[in-house]
Amino acid sequence: MELFKEMEKQGHEQVLFFQEQKTGLKAIIAIHDTTLGPACGGCRMWPYEKEEDALSDVLRLSKGMTYKSAIAETELGGGKTVIWGNPRQDKREGLFRAMGRFINGLGGRYSTGTDVGTTADDFVVLRKETAYVAALPKEYGGSGDSSIPTSYGVYQGLRACVKFRYGRDSMEGLTVALQGLGKVGLKLAGQLLDDGCRVIGTDIKEEYLDRAREIGVEIVGTEQIYDVKCHIFSPNALGAVINDDTIDRLQCEIIAGAANNVLTEPHHGKRLHQMGILYAPDYVINGGGLIQVADEILHDTYSEERVIKKCEGIYRQLLEIFRISKERDIPTYLAADHMVEERLATITAISTIRAKMG
């Protein structure tokens, strides 16, 4: 990868590489855009096959955070951290404390929190070295589990999809295929089952499957999930699941879930549009966790009521995106991108205004 060319192409401001030999830390922070405010984005820990995979992931994810922040109307920019390591084997106190020191050295330009492969406990450790961390457990002064507003926001997004596609408010009788039954997926499964949906799910972790079975989720293999005949296919784990190998296997009318970067390439979004499959842009529907983090960072006192109210706005946002997509006959991801880019351009333009007081 030619890094500077890739940064220019995607619009990144800064990419930082960190290592600490004693703890084995190898990490990358990508800061995509700070037009709206300091960058914010989770810290992912994953055993990438090679460093280029880690770099590609952090670039994609950080750009997604800019768009997620902008569409959610927060005053934060987009960034992301990836730690190259196995979260089951390589976690140790020193690793997260070293990561915290590096983040602290950025002086507030970037704040982080949990993501795939990391937990709130990891950030209780990281918090010892920096204040630039959010969504800590409530007992440590944070706002708590960010998967709660994330799953609630995704649920509101599914309601919007059903309203637009079928013209109905009820979810009863619909079949939903959930890919990923972790922190968000399991909560979402419970909400859907309560609404009378049939829920079919999969995950790579046996303990997640066991918990899902207990509440009534029908379990299939990780590859079988793409072939499930359903109304809604809901990806709630890793991204890039809509790709050349999977797109023609889908037997759904709606794709909507909590995973980031669901589309491997933009042309997959165009293909879904041509196929008549309604796609809820990932960074819109999964914004609940960021809404929580932004409330914690930007207000003196965190308000759960304020967060839940804003998550309910995901319903209205998606209906507006779907309306624009239909009127202009463009893919939904492009309709969402246009809304974000217009907001960023507007904030950039008005930032040139200098008002003299007195």
N, C-alpha and C positions, 0 to 999 in steps of 0.2 A: 504494500500500500504506500502510495506517495502521500504522506500525511498532510502536508500543506495544501496540496491540490484538493484532497478530500475535505479538509476543513473549509476551504473556500467554497467548494461545491455545496456543502450542507449548511454553511453559514456559522460555523463555530468561532468563538472568540479565543478559546484557550483549551489546551489539552496538557495535563500534567501527569507525569509518571513518578511513582514512588516505590522504593524498596527499603526494607530493613532486614539485614542479614540474620541477626540473632533470632528474630521471630518468624522469619520466612515470608514476611509480608511482600507481596507484589501487587500493586494496585494502580489504577488509572482513574483520574477524575477528568471529566469533560464538562466544560462550561460552554453552553451553546449560545445563549443570548440573555443579556441583562438589561434590555430596554425597559422592562416593567419594574425591575428591582433585582436584588441579589438572587443568585441562582439557588435553586432548591431541587433536590432529587434523592432518591433512595440509594442505599449501598447494597449492591448485589454481590454474593459470593458464589462462585461457580467454577468447576474444574474444566475450564476450556481446554481444548486439544492443543491449541497453539496461541501465541500472544496476539496474532492478527485477529483471531476470533474474538478475543477479549476487547480489542480496540474497536472492531466493527460494532460490537454490542454496545459499548459505552457511547459511541458516536450516535447510533440510532436512538438509544434510550434517552440521551440528554436532549436531542432535538425534540423528541416526543414530549419531554417535560416542558419545554418552552411553549409548545402548542397547547398542552394540557393546562398550563398556568394561565395562558391568555384566554382560552375559551371559558375557563372557570371564573374569569374576571378577578383573579388574585393580583396582588402587587408584587409578584415574584417572577424571576426568570427561570430558565431551565438548565439543569445540570444533572450529573449522575456519577456514581462511583461504581467500579467493579473491582473486586478482590479476586485474584486468580488463585483458587485453592478449593479443596474439597470441604464443604461445610460440615461434613460428618467426621472428618479426621483432623483438619488443620486449624481448628479454632483454638485459640489460647489467649489468655489475658493480655499478654504483651503485644500481640498482633493488633488487637483493637485499640489498645492505648497508643500504639505507634500511629495507627491510622488517625486517631483523634488529634495527635500532635500535628500531623501534617495538615489536617483540616483547619486546625486553629491558626496555623501559619498563614492561612489565606485571609485572615482578619475579617471574617463575616461576608466575604464575597460568595461563599457557598455554605449551605446547611444541608444536613443529610438525615436519614432515618432508615427504617427497615425496608427490605426488598426480598426477592427470592434468595434463599440460603442464609438469611440473617434473621435474628429475633430481637425482641425488645431487650432481653437480657444482655445481648451483645452491646447494645447502645447505652445501657447502664454503665458498662465498663468504659466505653468510648467517652461518655460524658465526664469522666474523671479528668480528661485532658482538654476538653473544649465545651463551650456553651452552645456551639452551633450544631445542635442536634434536637430533633423534635419527635413527637409521638412516643415519648417514654411512658412507662407504666404510671398510672395515676399516683401510686404510692411513692413515686420518685418525682412528683411534681409535674408530670406530663399529662397529655390529653388521653392517653390510653391506646387501646387496640385500634389501629387504623383500618383493619379489615372490616370493622363494623360499618363505618360510613361508606367504605368502598362497596361492600355487598349491597347496602341499601341503595346507593346510587345506581348500581348495575340493575337492581330490581326495578327502579323507576324507569331506567332506560328500556328494559324489556317491555314494560307496560306501554311505553311510547311506541315501540316497534309494533306491538300487537294492535294498538289503536290505529296506527297508520296503515298497516297491512290488511287488517281484518275489520276495522271499524268497530271494535268492541273494547269494553273496559275490563271485562273478566278474563282471567287466565285459565279458568277451569276447562279441563278436557284437553289442553294442549300438551304435546310431547316435547320435552326439552332434553337435548343431549349435552351434558356437562363434561367438558374436557378439563380435568383438574378439580380435585375435591379437597384442597388444602384450606388455608385460613379463610379465604373468600368463598371458594366453591361450595364448601360444606354449609356455610351460613345461607348462601343463595339457594342451595338445594332445599333447606328447611323451609324457606319462604315460599318456594314454588310448590312444594308438597302441601303446605298449608292452604294454598290457593286451589288445590285440586288438580295440579299438573301431574302427568306421568314423567318421572325423571330417570334418565338413563345416564350413567356416569362411568368415568374411568380415571385412574391415576397410576403413577409409577410406584407409589408408596403403599404397602400393604396395610399399614395402620390407618391410613386415610380411607381405604376401601372398607375396612371393617367398621369404621365409624359411620360411613355412608350407608352401608347395608342395614345398620341398626335403625336408621330413621326411615328406611323404605326405598332407597335408591337401588335401581337395577344396575348391576355391574357388568361391563363388557371389557374386552381387551383394549389396550392402548391404540392399536391399529384399527380395530373394529369400529371405534367411535365415529370415524369419518363416513362409514357406510350405514349408519343408523338412519332410518326413515323418521324424520321429526319435523316439527314446525320451526324449532329454534335450535341452532347449533351454537353453543356458548363456550368459547375458549377462555379458560381461567387459570392457565399455567404459563408456560413460556410462549414467546412470540413466533412469528414466521410459520404459522401452521397452515395458512392459506397459501399454497405454492403450486408449482406445476404438477406435483405428484398427487396432491389431494383435491384440487379444486373440482375436477370432474367427477369425483366420487361422492360429493356432498349431495344429500337428499333432503335439503331443508329449504325454507323460504325466507329465513331470517338468520343473520349471524350477529351475535351481540354478546360480549363477555368482558371480563376484567383484565385479560392478558394485554400486555403492551405489544405494539408492533405486530399485530395479527397478520397483516399483509406482508408477504416476503418482498414484493416489489409493487410499485404503483399500478403496473398493468394488471395485477390480480384484482385490484379494486375496480378497474374498468371492465374486466371480465365478469365480475359478479353483477355489475350493473347491466351488462348485456344479457346475462342469464336470468335477470329478474329477481335476484336474491337481494333483499334489503339488508344492507350492512350498516351497523351503528359504529361510526368511527371510534376506535378504541380509546383515544385520549379524551374523548367527550364522555363516554359512558362510564369510564373507570376513574373519574376525577374525584370521587368521594374522599379517598385517603388524602389527597393533596389539599382538598378543601379543609379538612381537619387540621393538617399541618400548618397551612397558611393562617388559620384562625389562631393557632397557638403562637406562631412566630410574630404575627402582625398586631395582635391585641394584648393589652396588659393582662386581661383576664379571659381565659378560654371559656367559650360558651357552646355547650353541646346543642342547645336549642337553635342557635344561630347556624351551626354546621348542618344539622338535619334539614333545616329550612332551605339552605342553599343546595343541598343534595337533591331536594325535591325539584329544584329548577332544572335538573338534567332532563327531566321529562319534557319540559317546554322547549329546551334548547334543541333536543333531537327532533321534535316535531317541526321546528323551524328549518333545521338542516334538511330534513326529508322534503319539506315543501319547496325549498330552493332547488334541490336535486331534481325534483319532478318538473318544476317550471322551466328549468334551463336544460333539462335532459343531460345532466352531468352526474358522475358518480358521487355518492354521498361523501366520500373522503375529500373530494375536491371542493364540495360545497362548504365543508367544515374548514378546510385549509384557507379558503377565500375569506371566511369570517375572521379567522385568526390573523391573517396577513393584513387585513384592513385595520384591525385594532392596533397591531404593532405599528403600522404606518401612521395612523392617527396620533398615537402617543409620541412617536418620534417627531412628528411635525409640530405638535403643540409644545414640545420640550424646548423649542427654540424661542418661545415667547418669554420675555424677561419683563416682569412687572415691577415698577418702582413704587415702593410704599412711602407715603408721607411727602 
